[in-house]
Amino acid sequence: MRTYVSEFAFGPDVVNDGVYKLDGCLEDRSGQSLYNLFFKHFGVKMKKENVVNAFNAMKTLNIDRDKVKPVLKHLLKVFEGNWEFIEAENYRVLLDAIFDDKEDKEADLKRKKMVEPDVCERPQKKVQMGPEEDEASSIGDVLPSTLSNGRVEPYKTNLGNKRAEPDSCSAMNKRKEQHSSAMISTSEKLSSARASSSSCSKLPIVESGFVPADSEKVPALDHFRKASRLDARQLHISSVPFAGSTSRIHSGIPDLAEGSSSGNTFRKSSQCVDVDNVMECGSACSLQGSGCKFDIASSPTGAVKLCCVSALKKGASHAPDIDAILKAVEEKFLRSHKIVGPPFSLKKLLKEICKDFLKMTTDSTGRSLVRIPSSEVTSPESPCCRKKPPTIKNIEVSNQKKSEAETSLIMEDGMKRQPHLYVDDITKGQENVKISLVDEHGSRNPPKFFYIPKNIIYQKAIVNIALARISDEDCCSSCSGNCLSSPVPCACARTTHGEFAYTQQGILKEKFLSDCISENRLVYCQDCPIERAKNETKPEKCKGHSLRRFIKECWSKCGCNMQCGNRVVQRGITRQFQVFWTNEGKGWGLRTLEDLPKGIFVCEYVGEVVTNTELDERNKQSRVNQRHTYPVQLDADWGSESILDDDYALCLDATNYGNVARFINHRCCDANLLEIPVEVETVDHHYYHLAFFTTREVKALEELSWDYGLDFDDDSHPIKAFRCRCGSPLCRDKSRKGSRSKARAAPSSR
Ligand SMILES: C[S@@+](CC[C@H](N)C(=O)[O-])C[C@H]1O[C@@H](n2cnc3c(N)ncnc32)[C@H](O)[C@@H]1O
């Protein structure tokens, strides 16, 4: 049975990751229909006249011509006949304007009624969708309130608080906003129209024209709107009729949900499967736009197929390579939508659509919400359909490995079953990518912590982030564009001896990585903060800290842009990862869902920045509570100080607040990740980012691990012990061979 978890972190605020089916209308969590999403991302050019297209687009939203006409006229005037603005983002401006127009009219009506008190009428029934006080919490976890100095209030005092963001936009909406930000810059007019529409404080009332007549019969709908702070303007792009639809599965298209990277994805696209062959309990829908039709369907076993049929005038004389097509569209997109960087990938986008489709058409028991009587589903006139296609099972077998991790498990008898626990995105939209969590074996509760994508300062830690502290030698203010393209490395390469650590492809240079891997020298403090914390009156001698190479990335005082090749860690996670329950007794772990090349950035270790003294207090407390802690010491530079002030000896504690790195388990010696200190916004090395890079090529579904640098023989360490189950032939935990372990719980100093 699949359980979609509606609550991930502890605290009163929850996000509902539930699955909703809105009477045949499929929407993603931000309220966009797949249709909208698809058009938005693909920028499919309408073929007919602009006006007809605009009417048609609005018609799919159940907005009739009469309402569209005056608004369109007005917009054409305002934009001086420039259709680009009106058509942008699937007529968003037009939609907004229609909506605003309607709101204005309603407001007028209200005003009129107020000045005509005699007119006695029943109050109109309205469905409130605004961020009501008690709903505001349902979007994200409680975050500590940020003080004016950038610090967060102590953890204890913040647990009951609501998210401190002034804007009520949900974290989930943030990702959506990122997509559209490029559009905003294209026109001031557009931007003002957008600003008025996307402002979260101006949440509308559901318009009857937008809501299916029987929406009241769908209790989940209201809940869904509340949970996602859905803007009614984005609702119900298309109600999908299933009866007599032309839904079908194109079995020649390898499972997109399984992210084939073979590059042959569409080659056999002329082969199709009639839905009734495979759709016993699957879902399908057909989304019709001007000149374009999308069929999307899932099989009972969880594979999703997506098909776009577009009546283009020119017939292709030969079938081009699918990679070439994807590349061309990607390039077009990068250009026209100013989408930045390598993270944008059409394949990933298609995969996301399939994943969301599956999620939204499956109930909590893993059964499809949409039933298609096979007799009703025919596709005789499809240009790409054949009578006897291969069954969907064949395709799944080849991609089996990945789909297991993503959606379901394949049992010994060949049957698939859904994982017991599945959380779609533990980051709740705070990272560039979703990170799911699965428990394929049991129904454990998801781990309790607050997801934060960036470090936050707890209380006493001194982190000197000030532009004034960055001297000209520590930045490259005269650079522009991409520093890696410059023939002479700029000042930011100084830390790495005049050569950048990254290649143009954004991965670590072979030499730099191998130097980091082979570096195993220790440096010793004269007065070690760790020993001081253990015994202040009579501290023992420093046990040593690994000497580590720093990377220095360009930052705000540099003249280059965000796409500069020397800004990798600060751009965040870009690859697909998943938290999963390990079988070997290590608890939760992190695995990659895609092949990773050697030297690629995975994620940084994020947590609360605490002083060594504060950490010590926490450790004492957690010993009492018998709770595991997740601290990492930022000790890469301790050896260079004669006496390190307690407020400068910093740690990252991811026990209560952390990111995905808190799930990376330890492996002795031959781990596939290496942690490298990265200097971004501070020049002294008391505070830095701890970034994980792959030490070798890592295959999809491999668990990610790093060597915590534990001394399994050190009895004096204050943190609770664990018995190492890393499975490495080089395991340092002697207790594996019989004796009891006294090893330490979490990554601390090396
Ligand atoms: C940073 S956390 C890693 C995530 C953790 N497994 C969880 O479930 O949240 C460190 C903890 O994971 C467990 N752990 C990590 N590596 C392990 C290993 N090689 N063998 C056994 N337990 C391990 C220990 O309980 C340790 O205290």
The ligand as an SDF file (V2000), in Angstrom:
LIG
                    3D

 27 29  0  0  0  0  0  0  0  0999 V2000
   24.1850   11.7150    9.5180 C   0  0  0  0  0  0  0  0  0  0  0  0
   23.1310   10.4620   10.0450 S   0  0  0  0  0  0  0  0  0  0  0  0
   22.8030    9.5760    8.5940 C   0  0  0  0  0  0  0  0  0  0  0  0
   21.3370    9.3400    8.3990 C   0  0  0  0  0  0  0  0  0  0  0  0
   20.7530    8.3460    9.3150 C   0  0  0  0  0  0  0  0  0  0  0  0
   21.0300    6.9990    8.8590 N   0  0  0  0  0  0  0  0  0  0  0  0
   19.2740    8.5280    9.5290 C   0  0  0  0  0  0  0  0  0  0  0  0
   18.5270    7.5500    9.5460 O   0  0  0  0  0  0  0  0  0  0  0  0
   18.8220    9.6590    9.6960 O   0  0  0  0  0  0  0  0  0  0  0  0
   24.2550    9.4910   11.0030 C   0  0  0  0  0  0  0  0  0  0  0  0
   23.6210    8.3120   11.6620 C   0  0  0  0  0  0  0  0  0  0  0  0
   23.3170    7.3080   10.7030 O   0  0  0  0  0  0  0  0  0  0  0  0
   23.6790    6.0240   11.1730 C   0  0  0  0  0  0  0  0  0  0  0  0
   24.7770    5.5280   10.3510 N   0  0  0  0  0  0  0  0  0  0  0  0
   25.4660    6.2280    9.4310 C   0  0  0  0  0  0  0  0  0  0  0  0
   26.3770    5.4690    8.8400 N   0  0  0  0  0  0  0  0  0  0  0  0
   26.2920    4.2570    9.3850 C   0  0  0  0  0  0  0  0  0  0  0  0
   27.0060    3.0510    9.2070 C   0  0  0  0  0  0  0  0  0  0  0  0
   27.9930    2.9450    8.3360 N   0  0  0  0  0  0  0  0  0  0  0  0
   26.6440    2.0120    9.9550 N   0  0  0  0  0  0  0  0  0  0  0  0
   25.6530    2.0910   10.8320 C   0  0  0  0  0  0  0  0  0  0  0  0
   24.9380    3.1980   11.0680 N   0  0  0  0  0  0  0  0  0  0  0  0
   25.2570    4.2920   10.3450 C   0  0  0  0  0  0  0  0  0  0  0  0
   24.1280    6.2080   12.6030 C   0  0  0  0  0  0  0  0  0  0  0  0
   23.0320    6.0070   13.4300 O   0  0  0  0  0  0  0  0  0  0  0  0
   24.5280    7.6560   12.6430 C   0  0  0  0  0  0  0  0  0  0  0  0
   24.3820    8.1860   13.9130 O   0  0  0  0  0  0  0  0  0  0  0  0
  1  2  1  0
  2  3  1  0
  2 10  1  0
  3  4  1  0
  4  5  1  0
  5  6  1  0
  5  7  1  0
  7  8  2  0
  7  9  1  0
 10 11  1  0
 11 12  1  0
 11 26  1  0
 12 13  1  0
 13 14  1  0
 13 24  1  0
 14 15  1  0
 14 23  1  0
 15 16  2  0
 16 17  1  0
 17 18  1  0
 17 23  2  0
 18 19  1  0
 18 20  2  0
 20 21  1  0
 21 22  2  0
 22 23  1  0
 24 25  1  0
 24 26  1  0
 26 27  1  0
M  CHG  2   2   1   9  -1
M  END
$$$$
